[in-house]
Amino acid sequence: MVVPPGRMLEVFGDRDAVLRRVEELVECEVIVRGNEILLHGDEAAVERAEAVFDGLVGLAETGNHPTPETAERLYRMGAGGDGKEVLGDVIVSHRGRRVAPKTRNQKAYTDAIRKDQVVFGLGPAGTGKTYLAVALAVDALNRGEVTRIILTRPAVEAGESLGFLPGDVMAKVDPYFRPLYDALYEMIDPAKFQAHLERGIIEIAPLAFMRGRTLNDAFVILDEAQNTTPQQMKMFLTRLGFGSKMVITGDTTQVDLPKGTSSGLEDAQRKLTGVEGVSFVRLKRDDIVRSDLVMRIVDAYDDIVAVDHTSKGES
C-alpha cells in the first residue's frame, strides 16, 4: 500500500513512533520504502495490518493526528474496516484535545445518544460512559441544541460518611461530583465554566434536587445510576421535558445501596428494554480506555465474583 506523501509524518508519527508500535503489534513483516509499505506474512495477519494502516491514513486525511495508542486501538478492532469511522468521530475539540470514541461499542454509545432521547450506558469503570456523555452534552450546548446541561447523581456513600464532611449539603456532595467536574474542565475553559455555573447554564446537583421539576431544553446526565432506588429512577425519568435528552450511566456490579435494596438501574433494564426512544448500550472490559492494568483489575474482581457464585450454588 502507498501512503500519500503529504501524510507520512502523521501516519508514521514523530520519530516513527506510530510505525514502531504497528510493527510491535502486527504478526507480519513490515517493510517501508519511501512512502510505500510492503507487508509479508500470513494472509490474515497481512489483512489485519492493512486495516491498521488504512485506518491511520484515513484519520490523517481527516485532520487527526494518530498516536501509538491510535494504532493499538485500530489493531484491537481488527479488519472490520471501520476503525477510522470510529476513531475519527470527534465529538468536541478543546485546546487541541479531541474527544472521540475509541472502540466500536463507544461509537455505538455515542450514536445512540445522538439518536434517542433516553440512553442508558452500562459498563465497568473506565469505559468512558460518563466522559463521552459529558462531551456530547458540551457539543449539544455549543451547537444550541439545548440551553443547559444538568449533571446529577444519587448521594449514596461508598464506604464513607457524608455527615463528617464540613459545610452545607452542596459542600458535602461536592467531592462525589469530582469526576463530572474533571470531565467538564477538559472541555470548557475554567472562566467560561464558572460563568455557566453562575448563570445556571451548567447545573450540578444531587438527585434529590430533581424532584418536582420539569427539565426542558436540557441535556441531563444521571451518573452512578446503579445507586438509585426504583422509585428514584422513576422520579428522575419522569422529569424529562420538551427538547431534552437524558443519559443514564452506571455499573450494576458496583451497587452501594443497603443490603436488600433494589437498584433502580437494574429495575429500569427489566421494565424499559424495548420501549421506543429508550436505548441500552452495554460497554465491556474491552472498552476500558484507561490502562491495561484497569482491565486486569476488573477481570480479577469478576473472577472472584464468579467463584463466589459457583461456591454458593454448590453448597
C-alpha positions in Angstrom: 0.0 0.0 0.0 1.0 3.6 -0.6 0.9 6.5 2.0 0.1 9.9 0.4 3.4 11.8 0.5 1.9 14.7 2.5 0.6 12.3 5.2 3.7 10.3 6.0 4.5 12.2 9.2 1.0 11.8 10.6 0.8 8.1 9.7 4.3 7.1 10.9 4.3 9.6 13.8 7.0 11.7 15.3 10.3 9.8 15.0 8.3 6.9 13.6 6.7 6.2 17.0 3.4 5.1 15.4 5.1 2.9 12.8 7.2 1.2 15.5 4.1 0.5 17.5 2.4 -1.1 14.5 5.5 -3.2 13.9 5.3 -4.5 17.5 1.6 -5.3 17.2 1.2 -7.0 13.8 2.2 -10.6 13.2 3.8 -10.0 9.8 6.9 -8.3 8.4 6.5 -4.5 7.7 8.9 -3.0 5.1 8.9 0.7 4.4 10.4 2.0 1.1 9.8 5.7 0.9 6.1 6.2 1.2 5.3 2.6 0.2 4.5 -0.1 2.8 5.1 -3.7 2.0 3.6 -6.5 4.2 4.8 -10.1 4.2 3.3 -13.0 6.2 0.2 -14.9 6.8 -2.8 -13.7 4.8 -4.9 -13.0 8.0 -2.1 -11.1 9.6 -1.4 -9.1 6.5 -5.1 -8.2 6.2 -5.2 -7.0 9.8 -2.0 -4.9 9.3 -3.6 -3.4 6.2 -6.6 -2.4 8.2 -4.4 -0.6 10.7 -2.5 1.3 8.1 -5.8 2.1 6.2 -7.2 3.5 9.4 -4.1 5.6 10.1 -4.2 7.1 6.6 -7.9 7.8 6.8 -7.5 9.5 10.2 -4.6 11.6 8.9 -6.6 12.7 5.9 -9.4 14.0 8.0 -7.1 16.1 10.1 -6.5 13.8 13.0 -3.0 13.1 14.4 -2.7 9.3 15.1 -0.6 8.2 18.1 0.8 4.9 19.1 -2.4 4.4 21.1 -4.4 5.0 18.0 -2.5 2.2 16.2 -3.2 -0.1 19.1 -6.9 0.8 19.1 -7.1 0.1 15.3 -5.3 -3.2 15.8 -7.7 -4.3 18.5 -10.7 -3.5 16.2 -9.3 -6.0 13.7 -10.0 -6.0 10.0 -13.6 -4.6 10.1 -12.6 -1.6 8.1 -14.5 0.9 10.3 -11.6 1.9 12.5 -11.2 5.4 11.0 -15.0 6.0 11.3 -14.9 5.1 14.9 -11.8 6.9 16.0 -12.5 9.8 13.6 -15.9 10.7 15.1 -14.7 13.8 17.0 -17.4 14.9 19.4 -15.7 18.0 20.8 -12.3 19.6 20.4 -10.8 21.9 23.0 -7.3 23.4 23.1 -6.0 20.8 20.6 -7.5 17.9 22.6 -10.1 15.9 20.7 -12.7 13.7 22.4 -13.8 10.8 20.3 -14.9 7.2 20.8 -12.1 4.7 20.9 -13.9 1.4 20.4 -16.9 0.1 18.4 -19.1 -0.1 21.5 -18.2 3.5 22.4 -19.2 4.6 18.9 -22.5 2.7 19.2 -23.0 4.5 22.5 -22.4 8.0 21.1 -24.6 7.2 18.1 -27.4 6.1 20.4 -27.1 9.3 22.4 -27.4 11.4 19.2 -30.4 9.4 18.0 -32.5 8.6 21.1 -34.0 10.8 23.8 -33.1 8.5 26.7 -30.0 6.3 26.7 -28.6 4.0 29.4 -24.8 3.5 29.3 -23.9 0.4 31.2 -20.5 -1.0 31.9 -17.4 -1.2 34.2 -15.2 1.6 35.3 -13.0 3.2 32.7 -15.2 2.6 29.7 -16.0 6.2 29.0 -19.7 6.1 29.9 -19.7 9.5 31.8 -16.9 11.1 29.9 -18.4 10.7 26.4 -21.9 11.7 27.7 -20.4 14.9 29.1 -18.6 15.5 25.8 -21.9 15.1 23.9 -23.6 17.4 26.3 -21.0 20.1 25.8 -21.3 19.7 22.0 -25.1 20.0 22.2 -24.8 23.1 24.2 -22.2 24.6 21.8 -24.5 23.8 18.8 -27.5 25.4 20.5 -29.4 22.1 20.6 -30.0 22.6 24.3 -29.8 25.6 26.6 -28.4 24.0 29.7 -26.5 20.9 31.0 -27.7 19.2 34.2 -25.5 16.7 35.9 -26.8 14.7 38.8 -26.1 11.6 40.8 -27.6 9.9 43.9 -25.8 11.0 47.1 -25.1 7.4 48.2 -22.0 6.9 50.3 -19.5 4.4 49.1 -17.9 3.4 52.5 -17.6 6.9 53.8 -19.9 9.2 55.8 -21.2 12.5 54.3 -22.1 13.6 57.9 -18.4 14.1 58.8 -17.7 16.4 55.9 -17.8 20.1 56.6 -20.3 22.6 55.0 -23.8 22.6 53.7 -25.4 19.9 51.5 -23.7 21.0 48.3 -20.3 21.2 50.0 -20.8 17.7 51.4 -21.7 16.2 48.0 -19.1 18.2 46.0 -16.4 15.5 46.3 -18.7 13.0 44.7 -19.1 15.2 41.7 -15.4 15.5 41.0 -15.4 13.1 38.0 -18.0 15.3 36.4 -16.1 18.5 37.1 -12.9 16.9 35.8 -14.5 16.0 32.5 -16.0 19.5 32.1 -12.7 21.2 32.8 -11.1 19.3 29.9 -13.8 20.6 27.5 -14.6 24.1 28.7 -12.3 27.0 29.7 -12.4 27.4 33.6 -13.6 31.0 33.4 -16.4 30.1 31.0 -17.3 27.0 33.1 -17.6 29.2 36.2 -19.8 31.7 34.3 -22.0 28.8 33.1 -22.4 27.6 36.7 -23.3 31.1 38.0 -25.9 31.6 35.2 -27.4 28.1 35.6 -26.4 27.0 32.1 -24.5 24.2 33.8 -26.1 22.8 36.9 -24.6 20.1 39.2 -26.9 18.8 42.0 -27.8 15.7 43.9 -30.6 13.6 42.5 -33.0 14.6 45.3 -33.0 18.1 43.9 -34.7 16.9 40.7 -38.0 16.1 42.4 -40.9 18.2 41.3 -39.1 19.7 38.3 -39.7 19.6 34.6 -36.5 19.7 32.6 -37.0 21.3 29.2 -34.3 22.1 26.6 -31.7 20.4 28.7 -29.1 17.7 28.3 -29.4 15.7 31.6 -26.8 13.1 32.8 -27.5 10.8 35.7 -24.2 9.3 36.9 -23.8 6.3 39.2 -27.4 5.3 38.5 -26.8 1.8 40.0 -27.2 3.6 43.4 -30.7 4.8 42.7 -33.8 3.0 44.0 -36.6 2.1 41.5 -38.6 5.0 42.9 -35.8 7.5 42.4 -35.2 6.2 38.9 -38.9 6.6 38.0 -38.9 10.1 39.6 -35.8 11.1 37.5 -37.0 9.7 34.2 -40.4 11.5 34.5 -38.6 14.8 34.8 -38.0 14.6 31.0 -39.3 17.7 29.3 -39.6 19.0 25.7 -36.4 19.3 23.7 -34.4 17.4 26.4 -32.2 14.4 26.3 -31.2 12.1 29.2 -28.2 9.8 29.6 -28.1 7.4 32.5 -24.8 5.8 33.3 -23.9 3.1 35.8 -22.3 -0.2 36.6 -24.6 -2.9 38.2 -21.6 -4.6 39.7 -20.8 -1.6 41.9 -24.1 -1.1 43.8 -23.6 0.7 47.2 -27.2 0.6 48.3 -28.1 -1.0 51.7 -28.4 -4.8 51.5 -31.9 -5.8 50.4 -32.5 -2.6 48.5 -33.2 -3.0 44.7 -31.2 -1.0 42.2 -33.2 1.4 40.1 -30.8 0.7 37.2 -31.5 -3.0 37.2 -35.2 -2.3 37.6 -35.1 0.1 34.6 -33.4 -2.6 32.4 -36.3 -5.0 33.1 -39.1 -2.5 32.6 -37.8 -0.3 29.8 -36.0 -2.6 27.4 -37.8 -2.4 24.1 -39.5 0.9 24.8 -39.4 3.2 21.8 -37.0 6.1 22.2 -35.1 4.4 25.0 -31.7 2.7 24.3 -29.5 0.5 26.4 -25.8 0.3 25.3 -23.6 -2.2 27.2 -19.9 -1.4 27.3 -17.5 -4.2 28.2 -13.9 -4.7 29.6 -12.6 -4.4 26.0 -13.9 -0.8 26.0 -11.8 0.3 29.0 -9.7 3.2 27.9 -7.7 4.0 31.0 -4.9 1.4 31.1 -4.4 -2.3 30.6 -4.0 -2.6 34.4 -7.6 -1.4 34.9 -8.7 -4.3 32.6 -6.8 -6.8 34.7 -8.3 -5.4 37.9 -11.8 -5.7 36.5 -11.1 -9.2 35.4 -9.7 -10.2 38.8 -12.8 -8.9 40.6 -15.1 -10.6 38.0 -13.3 -13.9 38.6 -13.8 -13.6 42.3 -17.5 -12.9 41.9 -17.8 -15.9 39.5 -16.1 -18.2 42.0 -18.3 -16.9 44.9 -21.5 -17.6 42.8 -20.3 -21.1 41.9 -19.4 -21.9 45.5 -22.9 -20.7 46.7 -24.5 -22.8 44.0 -22.7 -25.9 45.1 -23.4 -25.5 48.8 
